[in-house]
Amino acid sequence: MTLATIISTSALADLIEGAFQPEVPVVSSSESDLGEPLQHFASPEEILAKAAECAKAGVHNYAFGFWYPSMKGRVVERQVTLDPPRDGKTFRYSLGGWGIIHLHLYFTPPNTLQCRVVVNSEARAISRQERYPELGAASEWDWRVVESYAFRLSRRLAAMGPTAPVLQHSTPVANKSAPAAPRSPWKRS
């Protein structure tokens, strides 16, 4: 079971502002829309605008990837082939890097969202590095810095509200005439 912290949409601004202190991160979407490049965000305001856009559009979840220059390591944008194609699109991009900190937002209207911070541990990265050589060696990362930023963001998030299991949207089976929940652009088939 995945747990996330429930926060108000207004508290998201405080969380994102804190993520830009004391060092400015490089931020992009963790995965792109189908057939599109990754989106990049240069400021907290751009991140908040994207979150508001997702909430308004009925997107279930969205994830941002944060990389701080002091973490070192290799960050790659990988093209993922969709087989079979989805909605006529044959690819999407995914952000890769052993120490990237992902901030997942799960939109729970009208005025709350669930957030969680996800990052690899050094041990997990080392155990998987042979499977993903394009990400380079896990030893290229400064894990002390990765853990410090992940801990700061997680601690800040935990202080903002209670935790709960991530809400999963499901499509009604018994009533096929009911509209399906909006499909997340990040859900893998």
SULRA-V171518 format. One record per helix or strand of 2 or more residues. SS is the DSSP state (H for helix, E for strand). FROM is the first residue (numbers start at 1). LEN is the number of residues. If there is no record, write none. Layout:
SS;FROM;LEN + SS;FROM;LEN
This chain:
E;3;6 + H;9;11 + E;26;4 + E;40;2 + H;44;14 + E;61;7 + H;69;3 + E;76;11 + E;89;8 + E;101;8 + E;112;7 + H;122;7 + H;133;3 + H;138;3 + H;143;16 + E;163;3
